[in-house]
């Protein structure tokens, strides 16, 4: 498995399991219903070892939550952020998550006439 994808999926699975929020791995929120999504939005290499066999990178994950209740949408992203900030060590077959933290607080994205949308960015520092 690709380390960045494995780390992304592991962090989302942890947040999903710890918070009970049904997080979909998708770039789009559902059109006519409430929902929470996560997407890998970028990364930045943090170095290579001399033998070029191991690397470190920070990946960014965008969480979006949409709900008719403004409080519910906000609570979803806050719960996810709190979970990520207190996450234990995560490791997989190809990756170790060295640290995970939210990058700032939740942000109000907008209101589409029926649903409130909030976002949260998380930074995941990995070694592979």
NORUR-V725959 format. One record per pair of residues at least 4 apart in sequence whose C-alpha atoms are under 6 Angstrom apart, sorted by sequence separation. I is the first residue (numbers start at 1). J is the second residue. D is the distance in whole Angstrom. If there is no record, write none. Layout:
i: [I:I]
j: [J:J]
d: [D:D]
This chain:
i: [9:12:14:15:16:48:71:75:83:91:111:16:49:91:111:67:91:48:66:90:110:47:65:109:47:109:46:108:26:46:107:25:26:27:45:107:23:24:25:26:44:106:23:44:106:43:43:84:85:42:43:84:42:103:41:102:103:41:102:40:81:101:39:101:39:100:38:100:38:37:99:37:98:36:97:98:36:97:35:96:35:96:34:95:34:95:68:70:68:67:68:67:66:66:65:65:64:64:63:63:62:62:61:61:60:60:59:15:59:58:58:15:57:57:56:56:55:55:54:3:3]
j: [13:16:18:19:20:52:75:79:87:95:115:21:54:96:116:73:97:55:73:97:117:55:73:117:56:118:56:118:37:57:118:37:38:39:57:119:36:37:38:39:57:119:37:58:120:58:59:100:101:59:60:101:60:121:60:121:122:61:122:61:102:122:61:123:62:123:62:124:63:63:125:64:125:64:125:126:65:126:65:126:66:127:66:127:67:128:114:116:115:115:116:116:116:117:117:118:118:119:119:120:120:121:121:122:122:123:123:80:124:124:125:83:125:126:126:127:127:128:128:94:95]
d: [6:6:6:6:5:6:6:6:6:6:6:5:6:4:5:5:6:5:5:5:5:6:5:5:6:5:5:5:6:5:6:6:6:6:4:5:5:5:5:6:6:6:5:5:5:5:4:6:5:6:6:6:5:5:6:6:5:6:4:5:6:6:6:6:5:6:6:4:4:6:5:5:5:5:6:5:4:4:6:6:5:5:5:6:5:5:6:5:4:5:6:5:6:4:6:5:6:4:5:5:6:5:6:5:6:5:6:6:5:5:4:6:6:5:6:4:6:5:5:5:5]
